[in-house]
Amino acid sequence: MALQSEPSLSLVRLSEVTLNVASAGPKDGTLTILLHGFPEFWFGWRHQIDALAGAGFHVVAPDQRGYNLSSKPEGIEAYHLDRVADDVIALADSYGAGTFDVVGHDWGGIVGWWLAARSPDRVRRLAILNAPHPDVLASYARRHPTQALRVFYFGAFQVPWLPETGLRAANYLAMRQALRLTSRAGTFSDVDLKRYQQA
């Protein structure tokens, strides 16, 4: 399924980082921020952006810090959930929104849960896809080994240089396979995978 129209892409400068943002829909619509998972970027929402914008929402899908064209600050502390959640608040502020809706998938879902818990006065509605609440994530992963493997990358990515080296191996083969093996057949075309590889 192709995009009906490409969203508008822009760089939004915040106090700590600059985020690459895809946006669509009426500017006076409810601000709806879409937070992608790993190993994605705004393009992961390509099938939802048009529909939400067509329903009257002002859709904003940023590349979160560390992804694609957004800033990539040095050091693990730059990626603490508080910092990433602060980016979302600052992004909403840049659009003049006191309250906003959040949809999070995977890692973006964890950020969404964290954001709503920290700033319930700002998050009007929250929808989470494929991400357990942080209060149950660790205990559930300990009881279910397959889930532990699915979230193993959270910790593994904190090792200096190793994740980047491993993920770049064989022209990002592991990344391409992860996208194809964890989705329905045909979800990602070769062109889509090239776009992910480039990001």
C-alpha positions in Angstrom: 0.0 0.0 0.0 1.6 3.3 -1.1 1.3 6.6 0.7 -1.5 8.7 -0.8 0.8 11.7 -0.3 4.1 12.1 1.3 3.9 13.9 4.6 5.7 17.2 5.1 9.3 16.6 6.4 11.1 19.2 8.5 13.8 19.5 11.1 12.4 20.8 14.4 15.0 22.4 16.7 14.4 21.7 20.4 16.5 22.8 23.4 18.6 19.6 23.5 18.2 18.0 20.1 16.9 18.5 16.6 14.3 16.0 15.4 13.4 15.1 11.9 9.6 15.2 11.8 7.0 14.0 9.3 3.7 15.9 9.6 0.3 15.9 8.0 -3.2 17.0 8.6 -4.9 20.2 9.6 -2.9 22.5 11.8 -5.9 23.1 14.0 -6.6 19.4 14.5 -5.7 17.6 17.7 -1.9 17.1 17.8 -1.2 13.4 17.6 2.4 12.3 18.1 3.4 8.9 16.7 6.4 7.3 18.3 8.2 4.6 16.4 9.9 1.5 17.7 13.2 -0.1 16.9 14.6 -0.4 14.2 12.3 2.1 12.7 11.8 5.8 12.0 8.9 8.0 11.1 8.3 5.9 7.9 7.1 3.0 10.2 3.8 5.0 10.5 3.5 5.5 6.7 0.2 3.5 6.5 -1.4 5.4 9.4 -0.4 9.0 8.7 -2.9 9.6 5.8 -5.8 8.0 7.6 -5.2 10.0 10.8 -4.7 13.2 8.9 -7.8 12.5 6.9 -9.8 12.1 10.1 -8.8 15.6 11.1 -5.8 15.0 13.4 -2.6 17.0 13.1 -0.2 14.1 12.9 3.4 14.5 13.9 5.8 11.5 13.5 9.3 12.3 14.7 12.4 10.3 14.2 13.3 9.9 17.9 16.7 11.0 19.1 19.3 8.6 17.8 17.3 7.6 14.7 17.6 8.5 11.1 18.1 12.3 10.6 17.5 13.3 14.2 20.3 14.3 16.5 22.4 11.5 17.9 23.9 12.8 21.2 26.8 10.9 22.7 26.6 8.8 25.8 24.0 6.4 27.3 22.6 9.1 29.7 21.4 11.0 26.6 18.9 8.3 25.9 17.4 7.9 29.4 13.6 7.7 29.2 13.3 11.1 31.0 15.3 12.7 28.2 13.4 11.0 25.4 10.0 11.9 27.1 11.2 15.5 27.5 11.8 15.6 23.7 8.1 14.7 23.1 7.0 17.5 25.5 9.3 20.0 23.8 8.0 18.9 20.4 4.4 19.4 21.5 5.4 22.8 22.9 6.9 23.7 19.5 3.5 23.1 17.9 1.8 25.2 20.6 -0.1 22.2 22.1 -0.9 22.2 25.8 -2.3 18.6 25.5 -1.9 16.0 22.8 -2.5 12.4 21.9 0.3 9.8 21.8 0.5 6.6 19.9 3.6 4.5 20.6 4.8 1.2 19.1 7.5 -1.0 20.6 10.2 1.3 22.0 7.9 4.2 21.2 5.3 2.5 23.4 7.7 2.4 26.3 8.4 6.1 25.8 4.6 6.7 25.6 3.9 4.9 28.9 6.7 6.8 30.6 5.6 10.1 29.2 1.9 9.6 30.3 3.0 8.6 33.8 5.3 11.6 34.1 3.1 14.2 32.4 -0.6 13.1 32.7 -1.7 16.7 32.5 -0.2 16.9 29.0 -1.2 13.5 27.5 -4.8 13.6 26.5 -5.0 10.1 25.1 -2.5 7.3 24.9 -2.5 4.2 22.6 0.2 1.6 22.9 1.0 -1.0 20.4 3.2 -4.0 21.2 4.8 -2.6 24.4 3.9 -3.8 27.9 3.6 -1.3 30.7 7.0 -0.7 32.3 5.8 -1.9 35.7 5.2 -5.4 34.3 7.9 -5.6 31.7 10.8 -6.9 33.8 8.7 -9.5 35.8 7.0 -10.8 32.7 10.3 -11.1 30.9 11.7 -13.1 33.8 8.8 -15.6 33.6 8.6 -15.8 29.8 12.0 -16.5 28.2 10.7 -15.7 24.7 9.8 -12.2 25.9 13.2 -11.9 27.6 14.8 -12.5 24.2 12.5 -9.9 22.6 13.7 -7.1 25.0 17.3 -8.3 25.2 18.3 -5.5 22.9 17.4 -2.9 25.5 20.4 -3.9 27.6 22.6 -5.0 24.7 22.4 -1.6 23.1 24.1 0.0 26.1 27.4 -1.7 25.3 29.8 0.8 23.6 30.3 0.4 19.9 29.3 -3.3 19.8 25.6 -2.8 18.7 26.5 -0.4 15.9 29.2 -2.8 14.6 26.9 -5.8 14.7 24.0 -4.1 13.2 26.0 -2.7 10.3 27.4 -6.2 9.5 26.6 -7.7 6.1 25.0 -4.4 4.9 22.5 -4.4 7.8 21.4 -8.0 7.2 20.2 -8.6 10.8 18.1 -5.5 10.6 16.4 -6.4 7.3 15.8 -9.9 8.6 14.3 -8.6 11.8 11.8 -6.5 9.9 10.8 -9.3 7.6 10.7 -12.1 10.1 8.6 -10.2 12.6 5.9 -9.0 10.2 3.4 -10.5 7.8 4.7 -11.5 4.4 4.8 -8.5 2.0 4.7 -5.9 4.7 8.1 -4.6 3.7 9.0 -4.3 0.0 12.6 -4.2 -1.2 12.2 -0.5 -1.7 10.9 -0.1 1.9 13.9 -2.1 3.2 16.3 0.2 1.2 14.7 3.2 2.9 15.2 1.6 6.3 18.8 0.7 5.5 19.4 4.3 4.4 17.9 5.6 7.6 
